[in-house]
Amino acid sequence: QVQLVESGGGSVQAGGSLSLSCLYSGVSFGTNCMAWFRQAPGKEREGVAAISPDGKRKYYVDSVKGRFTISRDNAKNTLDLQMNSLKPEDTAMYYCAADPRLYCPFLTWSREPEWNSWGQGTQVTVSS
């Protein structure tokens, strides 16, 4: 049984920064691909970033490249998302996702069906 609990959301002005964290409970965190997704009101959930089990490969949606950084600590079972230069369009509920596999799917990581477990989400609001 995998549980994912996100934290760190909040409100910030455009140009500011926030750091999200996801605590993983369950077996073998170090053998899971991990990802952050987000969903804005009235929009579909979209993949923001993903990271391989060993942390060496990272994937980002184009809209956050250069501003967001995904990382993980396999000793602490945590996944992080550092968000800098935030924009109002980054406003959304952010979700942590996990899937037990050795390699993250390079072409399809941003698709919801690729992910087995989900957290409850944490809200990020960016004001202009």
ABEGO torsion letter per residue (X at the ends): XBBBBBBGBEBBBBGBBBBBBBBBBEBGAAABBBBBBBBBBGBBBBBABBBBAAGABBBBBAAABGABBBBBBAAAGBBBBBBBGBBAAABBBBBBBBBBBABBBAAAAABAAABABBBAEBBBBBBX
